[in-house]
């Protein structure tokens, strides 16, 4: 990490930036495991401006990673089960050209730090069962806790739920 970086909480004003980052990361992330139709459908469900506004209003926190002045990635999290003190990492994406710089680990650690401050003792995340990012999460201390198949429109997300005790 030669350049300076910072991680800050995103606001509604950052929605266009989040959309741009998602547009640049989604297809390279999923084109080998999902059809183009499924990628496009899910993208519209999750990353349309109105969808992101709703996620922010419903308590999802977005962290934006900037290298110098340039946004290069983001993560988001929310409370999953207040009674059990479980939070969920909803998203974490980095521009393909920045992968391998350690930014993924930095973003993940920032989320872990934030949720611990909020009282979390466990952080869960979902990863597609065929996504190579599973290895990254395992290196960061996450373990497969369960499998789930989630309907999204006419498609299915076939995921592992991974969990880390904080």
N, CA, C and O of each residue as an XYZ file, in Angstrom:
664
protein
N       0.848     -1.180      0.000
C       0.000      0.000      0.000
C       0.888      1.237      0.000
O       1.212      1.797      1.047
N       1.265      1.636     -1.182
C       2.178      2.762     -1.291
C       1.463      4.096     -1.130
O       2.018      5.037     -0.563
N       0.244      4.179     -1.623
C      -0.488      5.438     -1.530
C      -1.217      5.527     -0.201
O      -1.457      4.523      0.470
N      -1.561      6.748      0.158
C      -2.329      6.904      1.386
C      -3.768      6.458      1.125
O      -4.285      6.580      0.015
N      -4.385      5.951      2.157
C      -5.773      5.517      2.039
C      -6.522      6.011      3.269
O      -5.930      6.348      4.295
N      -7.829      6.042      3.131
C      -8.662      6.307      4.294
C      -9.974      5.562      4.106
O     -10.409      5.287      2.987
N     -10.586      5.246      5.237
C     -11.890      4.591      5.248
C     -12.823      5.526      5.995
O     -12.542      5.948      7.116
N     -13.936      5.839      5.353
C     -14.907      6.731      5.989
C     -16.313      6.193      5.774
O     -16.567      5.406      4.862
N     -17.217      6.638      6.638
C     -18.612      6.226      6.493
C     -19.226      6.959      5.305
O     -19.084      8.174      5.171
N     -19.896      6.219      4.460
C     -20.562      6.798      3.297
C     -21.921      7.361      3.705
O     -22.539      6.905      4.666
N     -22.362      8.348      2.962
C     -23.671      8.963      3.178
C     -24.488      8.828      1.890
O     -24.015      8.290      0.888
N     -25.706      9.321      1.943
C     -26.559      9.295      0.749
C     -25.892     10.032     -0.417
O     -26.118      9.678     -1.575
N     -25.084     11.036     -0.133
C     -24.381     11.776     -1.187
C     -23.375     10.895     -1.928
O     -22.966     11.215     -3.044
N     -22.978      9.783     -1.301
C     -22.007      8.865     -1.915
C     -22.664      7.777     -2.762
O     -21.961      6.946     -3.337
N     -23.979      7.762     -2.852
C     -24.663      6.704     -3.609
C     -24.153      6.603     -5.057
O     -23.912      5.490     -5.525
N     -23.981      7.716     -5.782
C     -23.441      7.573     -7.149
C     -22.061      6.901     -7.173
O     -21.764      6.135     -8.090
N     -21.237      7.176     -6.193
C     -19.919      6.544     -6.100
C     -20.057      5.052     -5.820
O     -19.348      4.240     -6.415
N     -20.967      4.686     -4.915
C     -21.196      3.268     -4.617
C     -21.664      2.530     -5.871
O     -21.233      1.407     -6.132
N     -22.541      3.162     -6.640
C     -23.036      2.549     -7.882
C     -21.885      2.361     -8.866
O     -21.766      1.301     -9.481
N     -21.037      3.376     -9.020
C     -19.895      3.271     -9.942
C     -18.958      2.136     -9.529
O     -18.507      1.357    -10.369
N     -18.673      2.049     -8.240
C     -17.802      0.981     -7.756
C     -18.440     -0.386     -7.982
O     -17.767     -1.328     -8.400
N     -19.726     -0.492     -7.708
C     -20.421     -1.765     -7.916
C     -20.417     -2.145     -9.392
O     -20.214     -3.309     -9.736
N     -20.641     -1.167    -10.262
C     -20.624     -1.447    -11.705
C     -19.263     -1.982    -12.144
O     -19.188     -2.856    -13.008
N     -18.198     -1.466    -11.557
C     -16.844     -1.877    -11.943
C     -16.426     -3.199    -11.317
O     -15.492     -3.835    -11.804
N     -17.098     -3.631    -10.240
C     -16.656     -4.836     -9.532
C     -17.570     -6.044     -9.715
O     -17.105     -7.181     -9.633
N     -18.856     -5.822     -9.959
C     -19.794     -6.938     -9.955
C     -19.558     -7.958    -11.056
O     -19.468     -9.158    -10.798
N     -19.459     -7.468    -12.284
C     -19.297     -8.407    -13.399
C     -18.003     -9.217    -13.258
O     -18.050    -10.440    -13.389
N     -16.846     -8.584    -12.994
C     -15.628     -9.391    -12.823
C     -15.727    -10.378    -11.650
O     -15.133    -11.455    -11.691
N     -16.475    -10.006    -10.612
C     -16.603    -10.874     -9.441
C     -17.463    -12.102     -9.750
O     -17.148    -13.208     -9.310
N     -18.531    -11.912    -10.496
C     -19.527    -12.974    -10.643
C     -19.645    -13.603    -12.028
O     -20.375    -14.582    -12.184
N     -18.946    -13.071    -13.050
C     -19.186    -13.581    -14.408
C     -18.800    -15.042    -14.607
O     -19.263    -15.672    -15.558
N     -17.969    -15.590    -13.737
C     -17.614    -17.004    -13.894
C     -18.550    -17.941    -13.120
O     -18.482    -19.160    -13.275
N     -19.435    -17.356    -12.277
C     -20.302    -18.233    -11.469
C     -21.799    -17.957    -11.641
O     -22.625    -18.767    -11.223
N     -22.156    -16.818    -12.253
C     -23.564    -16.489    -12.479
C     -23.764    -16.097    -13.943
O     -22.823    -15.661    -14.607
N     -24.976    -16.251    -14.435
C     -25.262    -15.818    -15.802
C     -25.334    -14.296    -15.859
O     -25.571    -13.638    -14.847
N     -25.131    -13.754    -17.035
C     -25.223    -12.308    -17.239
C     -26.615    -11.813    -16.827
O     -26.741    -10.745    -16.229
N     -27.645    -12.578    -17.143
C     -29.019    -12.195    -16.787
C     -29.185    -12.109    -15.274
O     -29.809    -11.176    -14.769
N     -28.627    -13.081    -14.546
C     -28.744    -13.056    -13.089
C     -27.944    -11.896    -12.509
O     -28.419    -11.215    -11.601
N     -26.747    -11.664    -13.015
C     -25.936    -10.539    -12.544
C     -26.703     -9.227    -12.737
O     -26.796     -8.413    -11.819
N     -27.249     -9.033    -13.938
C     -27.977     -7.792    -14.234
C     -29.209     -7.640    -13.344
O     -29.479     -6.550    -12.841
N     -29.955     -8.725    -13.148
C     -31.161     -8.678    -12.319
C     -30.811     -8.324    -10.876
O     -31.421     -7.434    -10.282
N     -29.828     -9.024    -10.319
C     -29.457     -8.792     -8.921
C     -28.873     -7.394     -8.732
O     -29.139     -6.729     -7.731
N     -28.081     -6.959     -9.699
C     -27.484     -5.627     -9.612
C     -28.588     -4.576     -9.502
O     -28.518     -3.670     -8.672
N     -29.599     -4.710    -10.346
C     -30.697     -3.736    -10.335
C     -31.465     -3.783     -9.003
O     -31.920     -2.749     -8.513
N     -31.606     -4.970     -8.427
C     -32.308     -5.116     -7.144
C     -31.523     -4.489     -5.990
O     -32.117     -3.933     -5.066
N     -30.203     -4.577     -6.040
C     -29.373     -4.179     -4.910
C     -28.749     -2.801     -5.077
O     -28.574     -2.077     -4.096
N     -28.408     -2.426     -6.323
C     -27.617     -1.217     -6.533
C     -28.315     -0.101     -7.294
O     -27.669      0.882     -7.657
N     -29.605     -0.221     -7.545
C     -30.337      0.927     -8.086
C     -30.299      2.014     -7.012
O     -30.233      1.709     -5.821
N     -30.340      3.260     -7.424
C     -30.257      4.372     -6.477
C     -31.292      4.241     -5.360
O     -30.968      4.420     -4.185
N     -32.533      3.930     -5.725
C     -33.598      3.805     -4.719
C     -33.313      2.645     -3.759
O     -33.609      2.740     -2.568
N     -32.743      1.555     -4.272
C     -32.422      0.401     -3.414
C     -31.349      0.781     -2.393
O     -31.448      0.413     -1.222
N     -30.327      1.514     -2.833
C     -29.271      1.928     -1.902
C     -29.800      2.928     -0.874
O     -29.429      2.867      0.298
N     -30.661      3.843     -1.307
C     -31.277      4.789     -0.361
C     -32.053      4.031      0.708
O     -31.976      4.363      1.891
N     -32.797      3.017      0.291
C     -33.584      2.212      1.226
C     -32.663      1.473      2.206
O     -32.951      1.413      3.401
N     -31.557      0.911      1.703
C     -30.624      0.196      2.572
C     -30.055      1.137      3.638
O     -29.937      0.758      4.803
N     -29.707      2.348      3.244
C     -29.193      3.330      4.210
C     -30.264      3.678      5.247
O     -29.977      3.747      6.442
N     -31.478      3.893      4.790
C     -32.576      4.260      5.702
C     -32.905      3.124      6.668
O     -33.347      3.367      7.791
N     -32.690      1.891      6.231
C     -33.006      0.732      7.071
C     -31.844      0.344      7.987
O     -31.871     -0.711      8.621
N     -30.829      1.200      8.051
C     -29.777      0.983      9.036
C     -28.521      0.296      8.545
O     -27.661     -0.067      9.348
N     -28.399      0.110      7.234
C     -27.150     -0.456      6.739
C     -26.093      0.652      6.749
O     -26.351      1.765      6.290
N     -24.919      0.348      7.265
C     -23.808      1.295      7.292
C     -22.850      0.930      6.175
O     -22.456     -0.228      6.038
N     -22.474      1.922      5.377
C     -21.528      1.725      4.286
C     -20.211      2.401      4.635
O     -20.192      3.549      5.078
N     -19.126      1.694      4.437
C     -17.786      2.255      4.599
C     -17.156      2.343      3.213
O     -17.197      1.390      2.434
N     -16.579      3.492      2.925
C     -15.975      3.753      1.626
C     -14.462      3.812      1.804
O     -13.966      4.528      2.673
N     -13.734      3.070      0.993
C     -12.271      3.072      1.030
C     -11.769      3.933     -0.120
O     -12.122      3.716     -1.279
N     -10.944      4.910      0.221
C     -10.380      5.798     -0.785
C      -8.859      5.679     -0.770
O      -8.235      5.675      0.291
N      -8.279      5.583     -1.955
C      -6.831      5.576     -2.127
C      -6.484      6.962     -2.651
O      -6.837      7.313     -3.777
N      -5.796      7.743     -1.839
C      -5.632      9.152     -2.185
C      -7.016      9.780     -2.191
O      -7.722      9.730     -1.184
N      -7.409     10.367     -3.307
C      -8.758     10.951     -3.433
C      -9.711     10.018     -4.185
O     -10.879     10.346     -4.389
N      -9.206      8.866     -4.590
C      -9.959      7.981     -5.471
C     -10.685      6.876     -4.705
O     -10.040      6.091     -4.011
N     -12.028      6.797     -4.818
C     -12.751      5.680     -4.190
C     -12.378      4.369     -4.890
O     -12.446      4.280     -6.116
N     -11.986      3.354     -4.113
C     -11.568      2.086     -4.711
C     -12.330      0.880     -4.175
O     -12.172     -0.224     -4.696
N     -13.151      1.068     -3.148
C     -13.898     -0.059     -2.619
C     -14.864      0.358     -1.532
O     -14.833      1.489     -1.047
N     -15.724     -0.580     -1.159
C     -16.677     -0.302     -0.086
C     -17.097     -1.597      0.578
O     -16.936     -2.691      0.038
N     -17.643     -1.427      1.770
C     -18.225     -2.539      2.518
C     -19.488     -2.008      3.183
O     -19.632     -0.800      3.374
N     -20.390     -2.896      3.532
C     -21.557     -2.475      4.309
C     -21.898     -3.560      5.322
O     -21.616     -4.743      5.133
N     -22.521     -3.099      6.412
C     -22.909     -4.039      7.466
C     -24.182     -3.542      8.120
O     -24.563     -2.379      7.985
N     -24.833     -4.458      8.835
C     -26.040     -4.113      9.579
C     -26.228     -5.127     10.704
O     -25.598     -6.184     10.733
N     -27.112     -4.769     11.623
C     -27.438     -5.681     12.719
C     -28.264     -6.832     12.157
O     -29.175     -6.622     11.357
N     -27.938     -8.042     12.580
C     -28.667     -9.231     12.128
C     -29.565     -9.769     13.235
O     -30.734    -10.071     12.997
N     -29.022     -9.890     14.441
C     -29.774    -10.440     15.571
C     -29.305     -9.719     16.831
O     -28.262    -10.046     17.399
N     -30.092     -8.736     17.257
C     -29.694     -7.893     18.391
C     -29.503     -8.721     19.663
O     -28.533     -8.529     20.396
N     -30.422     -9.628     19.914
C     -30.361    -10.408     21.156
C     -29.086    -11.258     21.219
O     -28.491    -11.414     22.285
N     -28.676    -11.800     20.082
C     -27.490    -12.659     20.044
C     -26.213    -11.860     19.745
O     -25.122    -12.426     19.672
N     -26.361    -10.543     19.574
C     -25.230     -9.646     19.279
C     -24.510    -10.043     17.995
O     -23.281    -10.042     17.925
N     -25.317    -10.388     16.965
C     -24.782    -10.788     15.663
C     -25.009     -9.665     14.656
O     -26.114     -9.139     14.526
N     -23.951     -9.315     13.955
C     -24.038     -8.368     12.849
C     -23.704     -9.113     11.570
O     -23.158    -10.216     11.599
N     -24.044     -8.488     10.436
C     -23.800     -9.129      9.149
C     -23.031     -8.192      8.233
O     -23.387     -7.024      8.073
N     -21.978     -8.719      7.638
C     -21.289     -8.032      6.554
C     -22.129     -8.285      5.314
O     -22.222     -9.420      4.845
N     -22.739     -7.235      4.782
C     -23.626     -7.391      3.628
C     -22.887     -7.352      2.297
O     -23.246     -8.056      1.353
N     -21.845     -6.515      2.235
C     -21.138     -6.317      0.978
C     -19.687     -5.955      1.273
O     -19.382     -5.305      2.273
N     -18.810     -6.386      0.389
C     -17.429     -5.904      0.396
C     -16.900     -6.101     -1.023
O     -16.828     -7.223     -1.525
N     -16.535     -4.998     -1.651
C     -16.065     -5.030     -3.034
C     -14.930     -4.038     -3.221
O     -14.952     -2.933     -2.679
N     -13.944     -4.450     -3.994
C     -12.811     -3.596     -4.346
C     -12.646     -3.601     -5.859
O     -12.926     -4.599     -6.523
N     -12.188     -2.476     -6.396
C     -11.888     -2.443     -7.821
C     -10.890     -3.551     -8.135
O      -9.934     -3.747     -7.385
N     -11.096     -4.280     -9.231
C     -10.208     -5.407     -9.553
C      -8.722     -5.021     -9.564
O      -7.880     -5.804     -9.125
N      -8.399     -3.838    -10.054
C      -6.990     -3.442    -10.138
C      -6.364     -3.151     -8.774
O      -5.146     -3.001     -8.677
N      -7.177     -3.069     -7.724
C      -6.622     -2.811     -6.381
C      -6.565     -4.080     -5.535
O      -6.046     -4.061     -4.419
N      -7.092     -5.173     -6.060
C      -7.082     -6.416     -5.293
C      -5.644     -6.903     -5.139
O      -4.834     -6.776     -6.057
N      -5.342     -7.453     -3.989
C      -3.989     -7.912     -3.703
C      -3.148     -6.876     -2.972
O      -1.992     -7.139     -2.638
N      -3.716     -5.703     -2.719
C      -2.982     -4.640     -2.018
C      -3.219     -4.660     -0.509
O      -2.634     -3.863      0.224
N      -4.072     -5.568     -0.050
C      -4.372     -5.618      1.380
C      -5.596     -4.801      1.763
O      -5.962     -4.741      2.937
N      -6.227     -4.174      0.784
C      -7.383     -3.325      1.080
C      -8.592     -4.122      1.559
O      -9.358     -3.644      2.396
N      -8.766     -5.329      1.034
C      -9.884     -6.157      1.478
C      -9.784     -6.443      2.964
O     -10.773     -6.357      3.693
N      -8.596     -6.781      3.403
C      -8.370     -7.066      4.823
C      -8.595     -5.797      5.647
O      -9.193     -5.850      6.722
N      -8.116     -4.660      5.145
C      -8.334     -3.395      5.864
C      -9.816     -3.077      6.016
O     -10.270     -2.702      7.097
N     -10.561     -3.228      4.934
C     -12.008     -2.955      4.985
C     -12.698     -3.916      5.939
O     -13.539     -3.506      6.739
N     -12.346     -5.190      5.858
C     -12.963     -6.183      6.730
C     -12.644     -5.882      8.194
O     -13.519     -5.975      9.054
N     -11.401     -5.525      8.472
C     -11.030     -5.171      9.849
C     -11.768     -3.920     10.319
O     -12.138     -3.821     11.489
N     -11.983     -2.967      9.415
C     -12.728     -1.752      9.780
C     -14.165     -2.110     10.154
O     -14.705     -1.578     11.124
N     -14.786     -3.007      9.390
C     -16.149     -3.444      9.705
C     -16.154     -4.159     11.055
O     -17.009     -3.887     11.898
N     -15.210     -5.064     11.261
C     -15.141     -5.792     12.532
C     -15.005     -4.817     13.704
O     -15.656     -4.980     14.736
N     -14.164     -3.819     13.537
C     -13.965     -2.809     14.581
C     -15.271     -2.053     14.853
O     -15.665     -1.880     16.006
N     -15.934     -1.608     13.792
C     -17.185     -0.844     13.939
C     -18.256     -1.661     14.658
O     -18.907     -1.160     15.574
N     -18.443     -2.922     14.245
C     -19.524     -3.707     14.855
C     -19.197     -4.064     16.298
O     -20.099     -4.159     17.131
N     -17.910     -4.264     16.607
C     -17.537     -4.500     18.009
C     -17.883     -3.281     18.860
O     -18.347     -3.419     19.992
N     -17.653     -2.086     18.310
C     -18.006     -0.855     19.021
C     -19.514     -0.790     19.283
O     -19.957     -0.182     20.257
N     -20.285     -1.417     18.413
C     -21.747     -1.431     18.551
C     -22.236     -2.581     19.432
O     -23.439     -2.731     19.643
N     -21.309     -3.391     19.947
C     -21.685     -4.467     20.863
C     -21.722     -5.852     20.257
O     -22.099     -6.807     20.935
N     -21.338     -5.988     18.989
C     -21.387     -7.304     18.340
C     -20.331     -8.236     18.924
O     -19.229     -7.816     19.276
N     -20.695     -9.505     19.018
C     -19.723    -10.531     19.394
C     -19.492    -11.503     18.240
O     -18.559    -12.306     18.272
N     -20.348    -11.424     17.222
C     -20.251    -12.316     16.060
C     -20.504    -11.498     14.800
O     -21.374    -10.628     14.774
N     -19.724    -11.793     13.749
C     -19.977    -11.189     12.438
C     -20.182    -12.326     11.444
O     -19.332    -13.205     11.300
N     -21.317    -12.294     10.767
C     -21.650    -13.267      9.727
C     -21.489    -12.610      8.363
O     -21.548    -11.386      8.236
N     -21.288    -13.433      7.358
C     -21.303    -12.960      5.977
C     -21.761    -14.100      5.099
O     -21.635    -15.269      5.461
N     -22.293    -13.754      3.944
C     -22.675    -14.748      2.950
C     -21.690    -14.667      1.802
O     -21.288    -13.578      1.390
N     -21.302    -15.826      1.288
C     -20.449    -15.876      0.105
C     -20.982    -16.992     -0.793
O     -21.314    -18.079     -0.321
N     -21.056    -16.709     -2.081
C     -21.498    -17.715     -3.032
C     -20.600    -18.943     -2.888
O     -19.383    -18.828     -2.745
N     -21.225    -20.118     -2.929
C     -20.473    -21.351     -2.699
C     -19.355    -21.563     -3.726
O     -18.436    -22.346     -3.486
N     -19.429    -20.876     -4.862
C     -18.410    -21.044     -5.909
C     -17.481    -19.831     -6.009
O     -16.665    -19.756     -6.928
N     -17.595    -18.889     -5.081
C     -16.788    -17.675     -5.111
C     -15.430    -17.941     -4.441
O     -15.363    -18.422     -3.309
N     -14.373    -17.622     -5.155
C     -13.030    -17.856     -4.616
C     -12.729    -16.970     -3.406
O     -11.746    -17.209     -2.705
N     -13.552    -15.956     -3.148
C     -13.354    -15.103     -1.967
C     -13.495    -15.901     -0.667
O     -13.052    -15.449      0.389
N     -14.100    -17.068     -0.739
C     -14.243    -17.909      0.459
C     -12.881    -18.147      1.105
O     -12.771    -18.137      2.331
N     -11.855    -18.357      0.307
C     -10.499    -18.600      0.818
C      -9.989    -17.367      1.567
O      -9.364    -17.490      2.621
N     -10.257    -16.181      1.020
C      -9.874    -14.928      1.680
C     -10.532    -14.846      3.063
O      -9.867    -14.540      4.053
N     -11.826    -15.118      3.124
C     -12.531    -15.044      4.410
C     -11.976    -16.059      5.411
O     -11.845    -15.760      6.598
N     -11.653    -17.250      4.930
C     -11.068    -18.259      5.829
C      -9.731    -17.766      6.382
O      -9.444    -17.955      7.565
N      -8.919    -17.143      5.544
C      -7.638    -16.598      6.009
C      -7.840    -15.500      7.050
O      -6.973    -15.263      7.891
N      -8.992    -14.835      6.985
C      -9.301    -13.762      7.942
C     -10.028    -14.280      9.188
O     -10.475    -13.486     10.015
N     -10.147    -15.598      9.328
C     -10.700    -16.175     10.546
C     -12.161    -16.577     10.491
O     -12.733    -16.939     11.519
N     -12.783    -16.525      9.315
C     -14.195    -16.916      9.186
C     -14.276    -18.397      8.864
O     -13.414    -18.952      8.182
N     -15.339    -19.032      9.371
C     -15.566    -20.450      9.115
C     -16.985    -20.637      8.608
O     -17.899    -19.904      8.985
N     -17.154    -21.639      7.739
C     -18.502    -21.949      7.247
C     -19.341    -22.386      8.438
O     -18.966    -23.293      9.182
N     -20.474    -21.732      8.604
C     -21.372    -22.017      9.706
C     -22.589    -22.796      9.199
O     -23.079    -23.705      9.869
N     -23.070    -22.427      8.008
C     -24.203    -23.132      7.406
C     -24.254    -22.802      5.920
O     -23.499    -21.965      5.425
N     -25.163    -23.477      5.220
C     -25.420    -23.171      3.815
C     -26.837    -22.648      3.715
O     -27.718    -23.051      4.475
N     -27.051    -21.736      2.759
C     -28.428    -21.314      2.520
C     -28.622    -21.003      1.045
O     -27.713    -20.538      0.356
N     -29.834    -21.277      0.585
C     -30.236    -20.983     -0.783
C     -31.324    -19.932     -0.692
O     -32.392    -20.165     -0.126
N     -31.033    -18.762     -1.264
C     -31.899    -17.603     -1.098
C     -32.515    -17.234     -2.445
O     -31.785    -16.966     -3.399
N     -33.846    -17.216     -2.540
C     -34.461    -16.809     -3.805
C     -34.336    -15.295     -3.994
O     -34.558    -14.522     -3.062
N     -33.980    -14.891     -5.203
C     -33.982    -13.475     -5.553
C     -34.585    -13.393     -6.952
O     -33.940    -13.691     -7.957
N     -35.852    -12.975     -6.972
C     -36.587    -12.987     -8.230
C     -36.652    -14.413     -8.741
O     -36.973    -15.328     -7.983
N     -36.351    -14.617    -10.027
C     -36.404    -15.970    -10.594
C     -35.112    -16.769    -10.363
O     -34.973    -17.880    -10.874
N     -34.190    -16.219     -9.612
C     -32.874    -16.830     -9.426
C     -32.673    -17.288     -7.980
O     -33.482    -17.009     -7.094
N     -31.574    -17.995     -7.781
C     -31.192    -18.443     -6.444
C     -29.774    -18.017     -6.150
O     -28.907    -18.058     -7.022
N     -29.540    -17.607     -4.911
C     -28.183    -17.391     -4.428
C     -27.850    -18.615     -3.582
O     -28.512    -18.887     -2.580
N     -26.836    -19.337     -3.988
C     -26.410    -20.544     -3.286
C     -25.170    -20.184     -2.483
O     -24.058    -20.141     -3.009
N     -25.387    -19.927     -1.190
C     -24.336    -19.339     -0.358
C     -23.902    -20.221      0.790
O     -24.633    -21.092      1.260
N     -22.673    -19.956      1.223
C     -22.228    -20.358      2.545
C     -22.453    -19.160      3.456
O     -22.222    -18.020      3.053
N     -22.898    -19.407      4.665
C     -22.882    -18.375      5.696
C     -21.620    -18.650      6.490
O     -21.442    -19.725      7.063
N     -20.748    -17.649      6.510
C     -19.498    -17.784      7.257
C     -19.593    -16.919      8.490
O     -20.274    -15.894      8.489
N     -18.911    -17.329      9.540
C     -19.068    -16.664     10.838
C     -17.700    -16.522     11.512
O     -16.827    -17.383     11.401
N     -17.557    -15.397     12.215
C     -16.358    -15.173     13.007
C     -16.792    -14.625     14.360
O     -17.617    -13.715     14.442
N     -16.225    -15.188     15.410
C     -16.435    -14.655     16.744
C     -15.424    -13.532     16.942
O     -14.224    -13.702     16.729
N     -15.947    -12.379     17.358
C     -15.086    -11.192     17.476
C     -14.484    -11.080     18.867
O     -13.736    -10.142     19.142
